[in-house]
């Protein structure tokens, strides 16, 4: 347990432990704000700098929260119960730390439910940092397995997510694209602030293609297309296999989990000698691995584009390599690539266009170099942590002003264990 001489001003909680959220917490601590940053150690994802560093100020605490076992992402029932366990554990930590403000991101709704309840118990402000629309994702996943269950789950979780957003003291959304759907749930969005995600530019120095780490990972003399990050149900791993079958380049996947094993298995079965699957790399090695690629690949399925924005694209921009993307045109990540002039985007329903775009970038390295430079220039202009932090601080300051709550279409929020359909204590 953290022992403090002074009260804790802000507790940042990031379920996934991503680099940009940790950067914001550290930056505010260096400005003299008493800050803590907690993440879930048992959740499998590429981690940012979520351990203490030699330059962290005394007013900054950083720690991982864990439960009895790592999350099982493939068993939905077990995963739900683990989320409940984690939510209770994280809520107990919040109550023990007694911060003035809790900012929570990348969380399952069950976890957010417990954290909001903890904030009400200690009279702390709760900021819901909305990275994905979880209710839409849950309905989509269940709907593929059992259509009637998916429809019921979407309605229930839309109510739950709307209730949590409505009852938060402030909501930070990463794209205006989420707002119209949230309004349809009857949520008053006047306490919403849009702040797009970013990548910690200081963690992404530029390197030559042939650097010491890249030379250990890649075959010399071969063009390289690389995907690094999670592969969830909103991603179609067959995109990488299709590239391996149809493009004269090495395709490198850095990921873990069942989708990565699927790619490995199919590549072995088909004898795709240009498809390579490796675990996630460390935050220290990532810039050199990305620099060793000729093209960085990102994708998201069409129906997932309404509820998720792939943040890996921001790291790709910072890496200064051209981006090959398969995403809906209206998704913020697609619009960012086009706005920056940093790559080529194709529709998820058009695999032929994706292959053609890959061939175009491979055949014209100068065009790729220019796109990569544009991406880096965009990142350096846009990912200024001083500017970003001031926007967050303005949002926090606005919570001191009382706001009327008008939630006429939503029933009263209650802790997750008291809600249908789960009911009762475990």
C-alpha positions, 0 to 999 in steps of 0.5 A: 500500500502506498504511504503518502504525506500529501493527499492524492490529487489524481489517480489514473487507472488504465486497464490495459497499461498503455503508453500514452495514459502513463505519459499523461500521468507522469507529465502532470506529476512533473508539474507538481500534481500528486498523481498515481497510475494503476494498470492491470498486470494480468491483462495481456496487451503490449504495455507502455512504461508502466514501471517506475523509472529513475526520473519519476518525481516523488509525487508520482506513484505507479503500480500494477493491480492483479487478481488470482489469475491472468485474464482468459480472453477466449472464455467469455463467462470466465472472463466476465467473472475475472472482470468482476474480481478485478473491479472489486480489487481496483475499487478497494485500491481507490478507496484506500488511496482516497484521490480527489479525482479518478480517471479510468480508461480502457476498462470493461463496463463491469470494472467502471461500475465498481470504480464509480461506486468507489468514487461515490463512497469517498466523494471523489470525482469520476472521469470516464475516459471513453476509448471504445464503445463496449456495448456495441462490441459486446453485442457484436461478439455475442451476436455472432455466436447467438443472434438473439443473445447478441441483441439482448446483450446490446440493449442491456450493455447500451443501458449500462454504458449510457448510465455510467457515462451519464453518472460520470462527473466528466467524460473524455471521448477520443472521437466525436464519432461516438457522440451521436450514438451515445445521445440516442441512449438519452445521455446528456453529453454536455459534460463530454470533452473530445480529446483525441489519443496520441503516442508518446513521441519521446518514446519513439525516436527515429532509427535507421532501417538496419539497426541492431534490433531490426537486424536480429528480427528480419531477413536481410534483403527482403521487403517487410510489412509489419503489424504490431499489437493486439489481435482481438475479435474486431480484427481479421487476421486473414488480412495478414495471411492474404498479404503473405499469399499475394505480395512479394514481401515478408509479413511480420506479426507481433502479437499474442493470443489465439488469433496469433496462433491461428495465423501461425498455424495457417502459415505452417499448413500452407507453407507460407515461408514469408509469414512470421509470428512473434510475441510482442516486443518491449516498449524499449525495442518497439521503435527499432522494430518499427523502424526496421519495417518498410510498411506498417499495417493496421486494420479493423473490421467494417462493423467494428469501426463504429465503436473502436479507433485503432490507436496503434496507428498513432505509434505508426505515425511516430515511427515515420513509416508509411501505413497500409490500412484496411479500415472504414473511411469514416473511422478516426484512424482512417481520417487521421492517415488521410489527413496526415498524408501518411499512407494508403487506406482501403475498405475492409470489404476490398482485400484486392485493393489492400494488396494493390496498395501494398504492391504500390508502396513496395514498388515506389520506396520514395513515395513510402519515404515521403508518406513516412516523413509526413506521418512523423511530421504530423506526430511531432505537431500534434502529440505535444504533451504540454498542450494535451495535458492542459486540455485534460486539466481544463476538463478537470477544472470544469468539474468544480462547476455544478451541472444539472443532471438530466437522464430522463431515459435511463433508470437509476444506476446501481452497482453491477451485482444488483443489475439484471441479468446477473443479480446477487452476490457471487 
